[in-house]
Amino acid sequence: MSAEYAPVHIVMLVALIEYFGFALAVGRARYRFGVKAPATSGNVDFERYYRAQMNTLEQLIIFIPALWSFALFISVIWATVLGALFVVGRFLYFTGYVKAAEKRSAGFGLATLPMLVLLIGGLVGAILSF
């Protein structure tokens, strides 16, 4: 793959590093709130950390292929910009959610909209190139 795709690689890897940070935060929360493995419930503060991490994992399975499809068929630059917005949105989602469940909405919206653009754009681009 050529260097032209380096920005997309960077965004994807930053998203994965961000997710790894969320996983570490869940581990710290597990210890802090006394939730012993394999339990995933029992303390609402811990559960917010856990749900924020799991929701991010659920989104990554859509985000990564959509990011690459959009980059390959539409635009590397726009894939990078939209991917960066997704990463920022997930950060805001995670930090908002761990404070209070009702504080996750802005981050959810900021992450979901670019992900949908990547997904639909990648599909349309693939269809048109067929």
Stockholm file with secondary structure:
# STOCKHOLM 1.0

chainA/1-130         MSAEYAPVHIVMLVALIEYFGFALAVGRARYRFGVKAPATSGNVDFERYYRAQMNTLEQLIIFIPALWSFALFISVIWATVLGALFVVGRFLYFTGYVKAAEKRSAGFGLATLPMLVLLIGGLVGAILSF
#=GR chainA/1-130 SS CCGGGHHHHHHHHHHHHHHHHHHHHHHHHHHHTTCCTTCCCSCHHHHHHHHHHHHHHHHHHHHHHHHHHHHHHTCHHHHHHHHHHHHHHHHHHHHHHHHCGGGCHHHHHHHHHHHHHHHHHHHHHHHHHC
#=GC SS_cons         CCGGGHHHHHHHHHHHHHHHHHHHHHHHHHHHTTCCTTCCCSCHHHHHHHHHHHHHHHHHHHHHHHHHHHHHHTCHHHHHHHHHHHHHHHHHHHHHHHHCGGGCHHHHHHHHHHHHHHHHHHHHHHHHHC
//
